[in-house]
């Protein structure tokens, strides 16, 4: 057998091998080793200096339009290499072909969106924020606001589930804003991000220092950040809290964005008749969210809120969908859902499922165990999709608190009232997204307004959009992604809003002609 | 002698006496005790529940226009009671009459500004953020963003130097956004904020639970905050870091805004001729910032950047102004500058001055000691205004790092180049504001753009605005207030931007007519 490839870091303009005992990356369907990462040895001050002094200077010298060209080139390259990348996602991520496309097309699509935005901003080097306004009584004194790129480094710590999309949606915003990036993929699924950076480096698409990759540990890198640097993290709430609490980050007021746990809800409105377009949309999108990426999406529906009177029929419709799911090695032709990404994820999902079972019973899919298709006996991190029903929606605790990051969702019955639905949505104490399926404006307005302070995004499913949407689980670059409270309290994307995290807003006051000379 | 009044807290709709050994509030000019605060005994869960369940519910039921009426009533009441309040500021804050007006008019003016903004928002209950946009290829699917009030409590921890303005600029934004407030003034100068809340309570201007006041310690209140609550702090960087690092706040992703230390710079452009309007504006505003509020303004100019060739003339002009300052008891008619606010401030200013002297020499005002006018011998926390000159602007460390919070500023000579000026401004690693005085567009554009990522606000002083402005030290509600890095990394005010901290932004997607029904 050939020795395993080591995934090196890309630092200071070259590929650098890590030190120490390597961690294995495996195929989660077969448990075959596919690569390794030696986690240690990062020279953090050197990487930060390279980003700030070389990459930051180069990016600051470019206009938005020029940076947009960099993003477009990356988007095109990723699209050109799509077939190769899909195979890596299937091999290291346990993705079906569709799951891998979702991740990779998310990366190239978000880059393309921000390239378009950069083109619109054109020759500008700062963003003017809002209207200039007269200050006080004199027409001579004006005020305005502008955003300029922060003079630091954007450190990105990404989650295991979207090695492509997670890496490049963050990079798209930072680079277009004018900040150099140091990006760290999750070790277990780093193969794809590593290859994508390798392709970009080989094609010489970016200025030196604009994008560095850390395979392995960040070491003491956070202890060297300053007030112009930013940290963006996607992953578990526990790790998010640990990062946010790093003494150096607090002491230097380093900007931190966290995107963490989320108990997203999907609400069926009381007006939705079984068999209607809206009903079918609901069933189809809930079923999709349960199994897409084996339920390992931060936006996946975990809680399914259904009026009492519709619960039995809905459970039946969903159970039927789940029964048709074929779990196994995603390279096998018939398979529609792959394994979880790691052994640790499988342990966590099993443990979480056991906790959910304390207050919910399985109504579809059994207990998660499965004989996967096309997999050697006893191998792979498989968990079959499961639908639960909470015994008491309001009394339940675990189902509102514990994000089981796999193909598991729970039906919660409610009385059909908008306020009751909104109150159950709020029980998760902050979510990335929730969806409401209804064609009743009054119900929608009341439920959404009640729940909105606890949500980063609301998806409204209705007859008119059936067949037109990708569902609530798809993050679009036009809309903000993030949520309050348990979801991390952060915000990414959302068009130009996504640039603001990487820029400093500065108010200007003075003679209008002089302010125009500064911001033009 | 009559027993000292105790400043009680206003909690749960009644005035509550603290427990434990009381702290004395004194007149900083005479050291006479004027009131006391017993710091302990806060029932934090009860205060938070009162805010959330009573105040929050009442505010959420109001439109922006209705909340604006509350703010306008507070503004008018404060204005009506201005003379009484000015005396309290002079008595407890060491303010001159002008200083006290600055603080109190800042409070009523900011309330009035946000009342006007609320009137413009009218009947709305949510803010629509940006333009709705088509998502993808189908004209049926739209996206938009809205802001709704967070379903929690706004906790405000204010600094000693602006008991009126600090309390009510924060309260204006929170209340207009729809969040109930628990406000804690700094103990040493709490007399003014306490009286203002008392007036508002007696006049029954606000719904129950909308505004509570904590005189004394917050106790364990922060340990009871959740993901919908926010904390806004103004004060020292060390305290800011301690608050931000509170484990509960990190664990629950509580939003925190910090406004902390700032080494604000004023830059004289190389084009400015002595005796010109711009020169005179510069001299006048620097001198004003040195002595207004005895230099105890977070926005005060600490570093005066002057082209080499103008340094001697500038120092002479400023020294002449300082020589005319009359330090003493602000109730004395001739006095133009009062004492520092507390004995601790005096100790800190003396210690800080000694550290500055390691790399700078006094060129005006001597060593800070003074025989104050109208004060019993040996009494009062007086420090006379001092102008220093750094021996080497670039080599200096302390002058770029240590905010001496009193009437002390340091001249830093530079070569007249825009980039050199910007680089020196940046040395403070994040400031609330800096000012550049020049009529040269090229110089302004280069210097401002270079420094902007490190600044929350830039004030451009020029011939056209001379006589029209209140100077860089005045915080206007139209413009954001806050700064990156050392300045705390926060942002307040800035018109509607100031509401966003107290609201949750939520993206919406779906059929456009349904979204309109939700956000209208």
Interface residues (C-beta under 8 A of the other chain):
Chain A: X125 X126 X130 X133 X135 X136 X138 X140 X141 X143 X145 X146 X148 X149 X150 X151 X226 X227 X228 X240 X241 X244 X245 X247 X250 X251 X252 X253 X254 X255 X258 X260 X426 X429 X430 X439 X441 X444 X445 X448 X449 X452 X453 X454 X455 X456 X457 X458 X459 X460 X461 X462 X464 X465 X468 X469 X476 X478 X479 X480 X481 X484 X485 X486 X487 X488 X489 X490 X491 X494 X495 X497 X503 X504 X505 X506 X507 X508 X509 X510 X511 X513 X514 X515 X517 X518
Chain B: X125 X126 X130 X133 X135 X136 X138 X140 X141 X143 X145 X146 X148 X149 X150 X151 X226 X227 X228 X240 X241 X244 X245 X247 X250 X251 X252 X253 X254 X255 X258 X260 X426 X429 X430 X439 X441 X444 X445 X448 X449 X452 X453 X454 X455 X456 X457 X458 X459 X460 X461 X462 X464 X465 X468 X469 X470 X476 X478 X479 X480 X481 X484 X485 X486 X487 X488 X489 X490 X491 X494 X495 X497 X503 X504 X505 X506 X507 X508 X509 X510 X511 X513 X514 X515 X517 X518
